[in-house]
Amino acid sequence: MAGTKVEMGKAMKDLDKLDVSAKSELKESLKPYTGRNPRASNNFSEGANRLLDRFVEADEKRAGILASDVSSLGAKMKRPEAIAKAGDVVPVLGELLDLKNATLNKEVFDVLQKMESSAKAALPKLEDILKDTKSEFRAQAAKTIVEIGPRAIALPAFRDVLIKTQDTQDKVYDELRTSAAEAIGKIRPTTKAAVLALKDRAQFDGATNVRYAAIEALGRIGPEAAVPDVLPFLIAMVKDKGKEDDGIRTGTIRALGEMGPAAASAVPALTNIVNDKDEGADEENQYVKEAAAEALEKIGGAPKKSAAVQVEEKLIAALKPPKEDEHETKRLKVIEDIKAKVESGELNGEAQTHILHVLDKERAKLIALMAKPLVEQDEYTQEQNKHLKPERDKLLKDMEGLSTDLMKATSPLKKTTSTKGH
């Protein structure tokens, strides 16, 4: 028995000298004997289990040390020259991913992402991980590929991710599909299959971040994405301000702009947004109108703003609060000028409605500012409110009077419209 223990001890030392690939092969060959196997004695099974436990323990310890080393390497990569010099370690980092240790892999992925295009040598390894449907590191690998710069050769793998994980709704798979959409956008394929895969995720995915990434990718692809199966869908999303998320709508508008003249059929919908007084009224959708105007310029249909919208924009600019050491004289004069134009009949009914809309918002802002508790005001705001109170009281009174006049002036217009409807 003693001799057997000595022999086993020597065997263990010899096993420790094996390289990683040899140990890996040995572990695989031992696995059939670690369970109930009629070919293995109890002693052999116990020995195989103990040996595998030692391998696992040693691998985890080694991975922990390596993770610390890789983390230190990542911390040094704050300057471009440091990243460039680290190019030689990329093959080594790629090999470390073979250990499949979560802690180590996280550090490796982080470093490769920091290196961006300098880590191109790692792309084949990362693409292999992406294609491995059983790998728990696919999402991290996909994100890393996006940061480095995806290769066209990886397009089928990314397209498969969008199609084959569409019914799996959890954070990891959402991140995987998001990265896949971003990668396809960077590759800028002209194949219809890739474009339709993005359109499908933009329309049906349950995760908002995946939808946004797919829409942005369609924009990056540009005119080639403005196909009959895609363009009507994007225009419908732009029109649907009641149901669609404002961030998604803004992203869709920008994507249409990136398609240029190929998205000419979107001009009427975008023009309506520019001329809609309710668009951009809330903080949540303040960028929608701005994005529509920019998209129209890129498409080639310059924003055709109605006279009423132009009046509204000028009024908003004119009613900006005074700067430091200024008085309310400017805003008071603006109200007086508008009142004179209303009385003279210079402004039509549509323009009057837009002005009334702006006045209501500006009055609400001014009332909120003046009614703000002192404890919530900074020193400058307190001083300005105190100094300008008489002028602001008059401004509120004039605004209220002008609003009343406008409501009276627009009432006949509303009645006429109502009568025409009947």
C-alpha positions, 0 to 999 in steps of 0.5 A: 500500500505504501509503495502504491502511495509513493507511485501515485505521488510520483505520477501526480508530479509527472502529471503536473509537468504536462502542458495545457493541451496534454492536460486537456486531453487527459481530462477528456479521457478521464471523464468517462470513468468518473461516473458509474462505469462498469469498466472502471473499479471504484478505486479508479473512479475515485482516483479519476475524480480526485485528479480532475478536481486537482486540474480544476483547482489548478486551472482556477488558481492559474486563471486568477493570477492571469486575470490579475496580470491582464487587468494590470495590462489593461490599466496601462492602456490609457494612451494610443502609444501604449495600445500600439506597443501591446499588439504583440500580446494579442495572440497570447490574449487569444490563447487565454480565451481557450481556458474558458474562465469567466474572470479571466475572459472578462479581463481579456475582453476588456483589454481587447476592446480597449485596443480596438483595431490594434487587436485585429489578430484576435478576430478569428478566435473571437469569431469562433466563440461567436459561432459556438452556440454553446459558449457562454461568452458569445455576447462578450465576444460579439461586443469585442468584435464590434469594438475591434472592427468586424470583418465581412467574413463574419456577416453570416454569423452575425445574421444568424445571431439575429435570426436564431436568438430572436425568441430568447428574451434575456439580458445576455441574448439582448446584448448579443443581438444588439452587438450583432446589429451594430456589427452588421451596420459597421460591415455595411453589407449590400445583401438583402438578407442582412437588411431584412434581418435588421428590419425584422429585429427593428420591427419585432424585437422585444428589447428596445436597445436591440430595435434601436441598434437595428434601426441605426444599422439600417441608417449606416448601410445607407441607400442600399437599405432603402428597399421596398420591404424596408422604407414603408416600414420606417416611414410608418414608424416615423408617423406613429408618434402616439404609440412609438417610443420617441427615441426609436422615432428619432433614430428612425428619422436619422436613419432615413436621413442617412439613406439620402435621396433614396428615401425621398418618399419619406419627405411628406412625413418628415415635413409634417413633423417639422410643421407640427406645433406639438412635436418637440413640445415635451422634453422626451421628444424635443429632438424629433423635430430637429432630427426631421429637419436635418433628415430633410436636408440630407434627403434633398427635400429642404424643410418646407416650414409653414409661415406659422412655424417660422413665426413660432420659431422666431417667437421662441428665440425672442422669448428666451429669458434674459442673461445676467445683468439684463432686464425683461425689456426685450420680452416685454417689447416682443409681447407688445409687437405681437399684440399690435400685429394681432390687432392689425390682422397681420397674423393669420389664424394658424400663426395665432394658434402657434403663438398661443401655444408658445405663450402658454408654455412660456407663461408656465415656465415663468410662473414655475420660476417665480413660485420656486421655493427660496430653498431650491433657488441658487443665489443668482436666481434669488437675486434676479427674481427679487430684482426683476419681480415688477417687470416679470409681474407685468410680463405675466399680465401682458402674456395673459392679456395677449393669450386672451386676445388670441383665444378670442381671435382664433374662436371664429376660426375654430367655429368655421372649421367645425361648421365645415366639418358638418 
